Amino acid sequence: MAVIYKYELRDGLQTYNLPDGARILSVAVQRGVPCMWALVHPQNPDAPRNIMFTETGIPFDGGPYKFIGTMLTDDHRFVFHVLEEVSPATPEGSS
């Protein structure tokens, strides 16, 4: 059975242990706390996922990341972005 879990986000690049195969669905601020929701199969073993949470205009290493979503604080004063660190693609034709 699948279920949706919520994870509170922290600044910068953090490792979160999500059940293997988890699919990140959305990000938003809930009661002032940045959160991420994922569809998971809780019976699966945990697997580390590296998630970057950063404010607009703050420098970071730049890659390789997959965009997850953008969120506004409850008062709409700040904009944050959430990305997942991904492995660089294997060059075509190599094994």
Secondary structure, 3 states (H helix, E strand, C coil): CCEEEEEECCCEEEEEEEECCCEEEEEEEECCEEEEEEEECCCCCEEEEEEEEEECCCCCCCCCEEEEEEEECCCCCCEEEEEEECCCCCCCCCC
